[in-house]
Amino acid sequence: MTAENLKNKFSSEYLSQQIDLMVEMQNTNPTNAIGMAKELIESCCKTILEEMQISYSKDDDVPQLADKTMKALNLLPSNVQPTDRGADAIKAVLGNLRAIPTKLAEIRNPFGSGHGKSASFQGLEVRHAKLAVGSSITFVDFIWSTYENQNLDKLEG
């Protein structure tokens, strides 16, 4: 999934602009790109939760929002039945996917935008920004695609 394809999935112009800016900033401003990667996940989760009419607190952090969203979409590793084909592998991948918002938030706090920095601050490299941006796009693509598929199933059912 490319950033361009993902951008087209969101109906919100704001999200599309954020994706463009985040991808552009990977090379020009890695610190802001890392911050925006976390914000993309936050925006996606809030959008899905609102559309599903699931409440969340303004105090919920990104990992909490991601957990609520994954739970609402039945994407937690615990939702995989032991009898499902490839259950162990699917559980592992979902567990790793679930870790992306948490770890991006942990990277963003010391190295991304959103918190004041001292004059001696040294950010991460472009390659780290690309990892953060790519990880956030992977997370959002899977979560949003799942949300869309479940809505389509409801319409067809």
N, C-alpha and C positions, 0 to 999 in steps of 0.2 A: 504494500500500500504506500503510495507516494503522498507527500504532504499535500499536493494539489488535489488528489482524489479525496483525501480526508476532508480538506477544506470544503469541497463540494457537498459533503454529507451533512454538514451542519447548516441549518437554515439561518442561523444568526450571522449577520454581517460582522458583528464584533468578533466572533470566533474565527471567521475567515481572515480578518485583518490580523488577529493575534498570531495565527499560524504563519502567515506571510512574514510578519515582522520577526517572529522567533527564528524561522529558517534563515532569513537574511542576517540576523544578528549572530548566528553561530560563528561566523568568521570575523565579524567586525566588533562585536561586543559579547564575548563569551559569558561574562557575568550576568548580563541582562537576559541572554538566551536561556541560561540555566534557571533563572527566576521565572521566565515565561513558560518554560517546560512544566514546572509545577503548577502554574496558573492555568494552563490548558487543561490539565487533569481536573483541577478544581472546577473550572467552568463546565466541563463535560458532565461531571458527577452532579453538580447542582442543576443543570439543565434536565438531566434524566430524572432526578429525584422530584423536581418540580412537575415535570410532565406526568410522572406516575403518582403525583399527589402524595408523596412521602415527605414528612416534615424532617427538617434538620435544624440544628441550632446555628446561630451566627458564630458561636464559639467553636463549632466543629472544625477540626483541622483537616488537612488533605487526607491523611490516612483514615480518619473517621468517615469522611465523606465517601472515600473509595470503598471502604468496608460496607457502608450502608447501600451503596450502589450495587456492589457485587452481590450482596445478600439479596437485594430486591430482584436481581436478574438470575438468581440461583447459580452464581458463578463461584461460590466458595468451594474450596477443596472438599469440605464436608458434604457438599451436595452431590458429589460423585458417588455412585453406588459401587460397592466392591465387585458386583457382578457385571458392571459396564465394561465393555471391551477397552483395554488399555487404561484401566482405572488408575493404576499407580502412576503411570506417566502423565495422565491428564491432571491428576491431583498435584503432581510436582510442578507442572507448568503453570497451573492456576495459582499455586502458592508463590511461585516466582513472579508471576504477573501481579499478584497482590502486593508483593514487596516493592514494586516500582514506585508507587506514590510515597511510601514511607521513606525509602532511600533517597528519592529526589528531594524530599523535604529536608532530609538530613544534610544533603550536599548543598542545597540552596541556602540554608541558614548561615554557614560560614563563608560560602563562596559565591552565592547568587545575589541578585538584587533583592531589595526589600528590607534590608537591615543596614543601618549606618555602619560604615567602615572607618577604620583609622587611616591615617596618612600612609602607614607602612603596609597597607593591604596589598596582597598579591593574589590575583585571581587564578583560576584554573586555565588550562590551555584550550585552544579551539577543539581539539579532539575530545576533551571532556564535555564541552558544550554540545558537540555532535552526538555524543553518547546520551546526554540528558534529553536532547530534543528527539532523537530517534526512539528512545525508550518511552517518552511521553506519547509520541505519535502511535507507537505500537499498542500501548495501553488503551488509548482513546479509541483507536480504530476497532479493537476487539470489543470493548465495552459498548461503543455506539452501534456496531454491527449487530451485536447480540440484542440490544434494545430494539433496533429496527426489525430484526427477524421475529422477535416475540410480538411486536405490534402487528406485523404482517400476518403472523399465525392467528392472532385474535380476530383480525378483519376477515380472514378467509374461513375461520372456524365458525 
